[in-house]
């Protein structure tokens, strides 16, 4: 017979496995996303929490215009090269793949 204590231990094991998998799959910039992943067993459920921007990391954001706040141009490192000016992308960049 499965007791409440055994079920709670089982759910904690699943929660730990979920957290480990999420941490392993999370990309690392400064580590904030990985450090924020938590699981809590409560009642009949397992609740996972993490920083608000995790959904944006996982699923991306809609295309949007980014503008500099403190300078006249944007500047960032990309593949060991400094990018100061980005080329505009073509308007129709969608690709249809037929099976």
N, C-alpha and C positions, 0 to 999 in steps of 0.2 A: 504494500500500500504506500502511496506517495503522500508524505506528510507536508504540511505547510513549510516546515524548515528545509526539507529536501528540495521543494519547489523553489524556494527563495535562493538556495545555493545554486541550483541549476540556472535560474535567471541571472544571478550575478556572474556566473561563468559566461553566459551568452553576452551579457553587457560588456564584460572585459574583452571578449573576442571582438565585439563590434568596435569598441574604442581602439583596440590595437590595429584593426584593419583600417579604420578611418585615419588614424595617425600615420600609418604606413603610406596611405595613398595621398595624403595632403602634401601639396608642394610647400617648399620652405623658402621664405625670403628672410624674415627675421624670426620665424618660429611662433608667432602669436597665434596662428590658426591651430597648429598642432598642440600647443600648450592649453588651449581653451576647450578642447574636446573632453566632455564628461558624460558619464552615464549614471543614472540613478534608477534603482529598482524600487518601485512604489506600487503597492497593491498588486494588481494583475498585469501591470505594464512595466516597460523599460523606457525611460525618457532620456533622450540624447540632447545635449546642449552644446553650443559652440558660438563663436563670435558672429555678429550680424552679417559680416561680409562673406561668410562661408558660401552662401548660395551664389554670390557673384563669382567666386573663385571656381565653383563647381560647374555652373551653367553659363557663365559669361554675362555680359550686359548687352543691351541693344546698342547699335551704332550711335555714337554721339560725338559732338564736337568738343574737343578739349582745348582750353585756352590758358595761356600763362597768367598767373596771378601777380607775381612780383617782378617779372622781367618782361622783355619784349618778345622773347622766343622761348620755346620749350627745349630742354636738353636732357638726355638720358643716355645711359650706357646700354648697348645692345650687341651681344656677341663680341665683346671686347672692343667695340668701336663706339665712338661718341656720335650720337645722332643729333644734329642741330636743326635740320629742316627735313621734313618728310615729303616725299612725292605724293601728289594726290593719286588715289586709286581710280581705276576706271569705274564708270557709273554702274555698268551691269557686270557684276562679278559672279553671278550665280551660275552654277554648273548643274546640268541635269544628267543624272546617271541612269541609264536604262539597263534593267537586268537582262 
